[in-house]
């Protein structure tokens, strides 16, 4: 990128940063948020179809594990594939393709007539589910200006745990009345409509600028400016902007994530993603079973007690959304891991035999550490430049897929061999690792994306 092009890009970015959040910004957040809701719905829908399918198709415990793992493997591939597509062809195109695959394969799941067909369709559906989230996170970040970006993004990110809660309520009512196929049909039909709405969203101006498509970027920025007369700095003079750097435009490369410039931040977020989701999904997948089999609660009571975890996470995310721009990303994530480690240590050391202790300490530790999961979706796109933002986020989220697949298996082995207390102590140890990694985070609050990426 020559000096004139770099200065044009800097001017356009400055104009975009000078417009406060307005009605223009609400539409992309609502549309992408709707897609994220169905991300959560499609990811969890199988859990409510399985009780029927186990009897209907005589599915063995081993086949259940394969079916669940197939979705995680698809999500891993999707995160890597669609982040590359988003870097090359644009955020809205990448997100549209992911949502379309996710939704059309939900329809295919409903039509599956046997285990092998469902296994194949869930694997492909997982590619769409895993592909949408990192691309959407990059897109929402790139539409945001520095002041208030945390609240803007976190209010979007809350849709995912809300989707998980809604899936539980819908599944408990729909499957007994309308059959297991209804869960997949609910994910398919609205999802296809949402894919069309995502396609019609304006492309990220920052991505357009990074590709030298200045006229298209300016057209989007003009729409943003027309949505409100307010400006963050009415005295801003574009002529007074500092001279931008004249580095040539670099091609996107996976290897750059581990270059000297980005290695430390990349390794840090990889550890954070793996630690946070190892704990959160390890607890989330096992809590209903633990309440029922280890602590002897009736099935309905077990499901209710387990549902408190998602309620707690949503409540904490609401607090996070309105405080993250004051507290900062590093402080919130570090404190979350430390508090989670303390609660899990107490649970493993003194409260493992008490269901009340599990309901209090287990629920709170999940909610607290789960809030850091959402902050990671905010933070990870912030620390990379536009040319590699989606790729950096996609590769980081691949660690959550690996951790999510490993944690439930580890819990099952440890419950049988060492007892339930050892499970909570293991999670506490992982939380300590996460806390140490969190102290290495860059602080990004109220900083322009272009300044952070330098």
ZAMARGU-4260 file (C-alpha; in steps of 0.2 Angstrom, whole numbers, plus 5000, padded with zeros to 4 digits):
<rodrens>
0) 5000/5000/5000 | 5008/5016/4994 | 5008/5032/5005 | 4993/5040/4997 | 4983/5024/4999
5) 4988/5022/5017 | 4983/5040/5020 | 4966/5038/5012 | 4963/5022/5023 | 4968/5032/5038
10) 4956/5046/5034 | 4942/5034/5031 | 4945/5025/5047 | 4946/5041/5057 | 4929/5046/5050
15) 4922/5029/5055 | 4929/5031/5073 | 4922/5048/5075 | 4904/5042/5073 | 4896/5036/5090
20) 4886/5020/5090 | 4869/5024/5081 | 4854/5016/5074 | 4865/5010/5059 | 4875/4999/5071
25) 4860/4991/5078 | 4855/4981/5062 | 4871/4972/5060 | 4871/4967/5078 | 4853/4961/5078
30) 4856/4951/5061 | 4873/4943/5067 | 4865/4941/5084 | 4851/4931/5077 | 4863/4920/5068
35) 4873/4918/5084 | 4857/4913/5093 | 4855/4898/5080 | 4873/4894/5082 | 4869/4890/5100
40) 4853/4882/5096 | 4860/4870/5082 | 4875/4866/5093 | 4864/4860/5107 | 4849/4853/5097
45) 4856/4835/5096 | 4856/4834/5115 | 4837/4834/5116 | 4835/4823/5101 | 4846/4809/5108
50) 4835/4802/5121 | 4822/4798/5108 | 4835/4792/5095 | 4844/4780/5108 | 4828/4770/5109
55) 4823/4772/5091 | 4839/4767/5083 | 4847/4757/5097 | 4862/4768/5098 | 4876/4762/5110
60) 4885/4774/5122 | 4900/4772/5110 | 4890/4779/5096 | 4884/4793/5106 | 4902/4799/5109
65) 4906/4797/5091 | 4890/4807/5086 | 4895/4821/5098 | 4913/4821/5093 | 4909/4823/5075
70) 4901/4840/5078 | 4916/4846/5087 | 4927/4840/5073 | 4917/4849/5060 | 4917/4865/5071
75) 4936/4864/5072 | 4937/4862/5053 | 4924/4876/5050 | 4933/4888/5061 | 4949/4887/5051
80) 4941/4886/5034 | 4929/4900/5035 | 4941/4912/5044 | 4952/4910/5028 | 4936/4913/5017
85) 4932/4929/5027 | 4950/4935/5025 | 4950/4933/5006 | 4932/4936/5001 | 4925/4947/5015
90) 4916/4945/5032 | 4898/4945/5026 | 4901/4932/5012 | 4911/4921/5025 | 4897/4922/5038
95) 4883/4920/5025 | 4891/4903/5018 | 4893/4897/5036 | 4875/4901/5042 | 4868/4893/5026
100) 4878/4877/5028 | 4873/4877/5047 | 4855/4879/5042 | 4853/4868/5027 | 4862/4854/5036
105) 4850/4856/5050 | 4836/4852/5038 | 4847/4837/5032 | 4848/4831/5050 | 4829/4831/5052
110) 4828/4820/5036 | 4841/4808/5042 | 4834/4790/5043 | 4848/4781/5052 | 4863/4784/5063
115) 4876/4785/5049 | 4866/4798/5040 | 4864/4808/5055 | 4883/4806/5059 | 4887/4813/5042
120) 4875/4828/5042 | 4880/4833/5060 | 4898/4833/5055 | 4895/4845/5040 | 4883/4855/5051
125) 4897/4857/5063 | 4908/4865/5049 | 4895/4879/5048 | 4893/4881/5067 | 4911/4883/5070
130) 4914/4894/5054 | 4901/4907/5059 | 4907/4913/5076 | 4925/4919/5073 | 4920/4928/5057
135) 4905/4936/5066 | 4916/4941/5080 | 4929/4949/5068 | 4915/4958/5059 | 4906/4965/5074
140) 4923/4971/5081 | 4927/4980/5065 | 4911/4990/5065 | 4915/4996/5082 | 4924/5012/5087
145) 4936/5012/5101 | 4925/5021/5114 | 4912/5009/5121 | 4917/4994/5109 | 4917/4982/5124
150) 4899/4985/5129 | 4893/4985/5110 | 4901/4968/5107 | 4896/4960/5124 | 4878/4964/5121
155) 4880/4955/5105 | 4889/4941/5113 | 4876/4938/5126 | 4865/4930/5113 | 4875/4914/5113
160) 4871/4909/5131 | 4853/4915/5129 | 4852/4904/5114 | 4858/4889/5125 | 4845/4893/5138
165) 4831/4894/5125 | 4836/4878/5117 | 4834/4869/5133 | 4817/4876/5136 | 4811/4873/5118
170) 4818/4855/5117 | 4809/4850/5133 | 4793/4855/5126 | 4795/4852/5107 | 4802/4834/5107
175) 4789/4826/5117 | 4775/4834/5107 | 4782/4834/5090 | 4796/4822/5089 | 4815/4823/5088
180) 4815/4830/5070 | 4806/4846/5076 | 4822/4852/5084 | 4832/4852/5068 | 4817/4860/5058
185) 4817/4874/5070 | 4835/4877/5067 | 4834/4875/5048 | 4819/4886/5043 | 4823/4903/5052
190) 4842/4900/5049 | 4840/4900/5030 | 4831/4917/5031 | 4844/4924/5042 | 4858/4918/5030
195) 4849/4929/5017 | 4849/4944/5029 | 4867/4941/5033 | 4871/4942/5014 | 4862/4959/5013
200) 4873/4967/5027 | 4886/4980/5022 | 4903/4973/5021 | 4916/4978/5035 | 4923/4995/5030
205) 4940/4990/5038 | 4941/4975/5028 | 4937/4985/5012 | 4950/4997/5017 | 4963/4983/5019
210) 4959/4977/5002 | 4961/4995/4994 | 4943/4996/4990 | 4941/5014/4996 | 4925/5019/4986
215) 4915/5004/4993 | 4922/5008/5011 | 4917/5026/5009 | 4900/5022/5003 | 4897/5012/5019
220) 4905/5025/5030 | 4894/5038/5022 | 4879/5028/5028 | 4886/5027/5045 | 4888/5046/5046
225) 4871/5049/5039 | 4863/5039/5053 | 4867/5052/5066 | 4873/5070/5067 | 4883/5067/5083
230) 4902/5066/5082 | 4914/5061/5096 | 4926/5075/5091 | 4917/5089/5081 | 4934/5098/5080
235) 4943/5083/5071 | 4953/5089/5056 | 4957/5075/5044 | 4971/5086/5037 | 4979/5085/5054
240) 4980/5066/5054 | 4998/5060/5057 | 5007/5053/5042 | 5003/5034/5041 | 5016/5021/5039
245) 5020/5016/5021 | 5023/4997/5024 | 5018/4987/5008 | 5002/4978/5010 | 5005/4961/5017
250) 4997/4945/5011 | 4988/4935/5024 | 4998/4921/5031 | 4995/4908/5045 | 5013/4909/5049
255) 5012/4927/5054 | 5002/4923/5070 | 5018/4915/5077 | 5030/4929/5070 | 5040/4939/5083
260) 5027/4953/5082 | 5012/4942/5087 | 5019/4926/5095 | 5017/4931/5113 | 4999/4937/5111
265) 4994/4922/5100 | 5001/4909/5113 | 4992/4919/5127 | 4975/4918/5119 | 4977/4900/5114
270) 4980/4895/5132 | 4966/4906/5138 | 4954/4898/5125 | 4959/4881/5130 | 4958/4884/5149
275) 4942/4893/5149 | 4932/4881/5138 | 4940/4865/5146 | 4932/4871/5162 | 4916/4878/5156
280) 4911/4864/5144 | 4918/4851/5156 | 4906/4857/5169 | 4892/4861/5157 | 4891/4844/5149
285) 4893/4834/5165 | 4882/4844/5178 | 4866/4836/5174 | 4873/4819/5175 | 4883/4823/5191
290) 4867/4829/5200 | 4857/4814/5194 | 4870/4800/5196 | 4883/4805/5209 | 4871/4816/5220
295) 4855/4807/5218 | 4844/4821/5212 | 4828/4816/5202 | 4830/4819/5184 | 4819/4835/5183
300) 4828/4842/5199 | 4845/4838/5190 | 4840/4847/5174 | 4834/4862/5184 | 4849/4863/5195
305) 4860/4862/5179 | 4850/4876/5171 | 4856/4888/5184 | 4873/4888/5177 | 4868/4897/5161
310) 4856/4909/5170 | 4871/4914/5181 | 4882/4916/5165 | 4869/4928/5157 | 4868/4938/5173
315) 4886/4940/5174 | 4888/4944/5156 | 4875/4958/5158 | 4886/4965/5172 | 4902/4963/5161
320) 4894/4972/5146 | 4891/4988/5156 | 4908/4987/5165 | 4921/4980/5153 | 4926/4996/5146
325) 4930/5003/5163 | 4937/4987/5171 | 4947/4982/5156 | 4949/4965/5147 | 4964/4959/5156
330) 4958/4963/5174 | 4941/4955/5170 | 4948/4939/5163 | 4962/4937/5177 | 4949/4940/5191
335) 4937/4927/5183 | 4950/4914/5183 | 4956/4918/5200 | 4939/4918/5208 | 4935/4902/5198
340) 4950/4893/5205 | 4946/4898/5223 | 4928/4891/5221 | 4933/4875/5213 | 4947/4872/5225
345) 4935/4874/5240 | 4923/4863/5231 | 4936/4849/5228 | 4944/4851/5245 | 4928/4853/5257
350) 4912/4852/5247 | 4913/4838/5235 | 4900/4827/5245 | 4887/4841/5247 | 4875/4844/5233
355) 4871/4862/5240 | 4890/4866/5239 | 4890/4860/5221 | 4874/4871/5217 | 4882/4886/5224
360) 4901/4885/5221 | 4899/4875/5205 | 4886/4886/5197 | 4896/4902/5202 | 4912/4896/5196
365) 4905/4891/5179 | 4896/4908/5178 | 4912/4918/5182 | 4923/4908/5171 | 4910/4907/5157
370) 4910/4926/5157 | 4928/4926/5152 | 4923/4915/5137 | 4913/4929/5130 | 4927/4942/5134
375) 4939/4931/5123 | 4927/4933/5108 | 4929/4952/5111 | 4948/4952/5115 | 4955/4940/5102
380) 4949/4950/5086 | 4956/4966/5094 | 4974/4960/5095 | 4976/4957/5076 | 4977/4968/5061
385) 4962/4967/5049 | 4972/4957/5036 | 4973/4942/5049 | 4959/4946/5061 | 4947/4932/5056
390) 4961/4920/5054 | 4969/4924/5071 | 4951/4922/5079 | 4947/4906/5069 | 4963/4897/5075
395) 4961/4903/5093 | 4943/4896/5093 | 4950/4879/5087 | 4957/4877/5104 | 4940/4878/5112
400) 4934/4864/5101 | 4949/4853/5106 | 4946/4857/5125 | 4928/4855/5123 | 4931/4837/5116
405) 4944/4833/5129 | 4936/4839/5145 | 4921/4828/5146 | 4931/4813/5143 | 4943/4818/5157
410) 4929/4820/5169 | 4922/4803/5165 | 4939/4795/5168 | 4942/4804/5184 | 4925/4801/5192
415) 4927/4782/5190 | 4946/4782/5195 | 4948/4796/5208 | 4931/4802/5213 | 4922/4818/5210
420) 4933/4829/5221 | 4948/4826/5210 | 4937/4833/5195 | 4935/4850/5204 | 4953/4851/5209
425) 4958/4847/5191 | 4947/4861/5185 | 4955/4873/5199 | 4972/4869/5192 | 4967/4873/5174
430) 4960/4889/5181 | 4977/4894/5189 | 4985/4891/5172 | 4972/4903/5164 | 4975/4916/5177
435) 4993/4916/5174 | 4990/4917/5155 | 4978/4932/5158 | 4991/4942/5166 | 5000/4942/5149
440) 4985/4950/5140 | 4987/4966/5131 | 4975/4979/5138 | 4964/4985/5123 | 4950/4995/5132
445) 4946/5011/5122 | 4960/5009/5110 | 4957/5009/5091 | 4960/4993/5083 | 4973/5000/5071
450) 4983/5006/5086 | 4982/4989/5095 | 4988/4979/5080 | 5004/4989/5079
</rodrens>
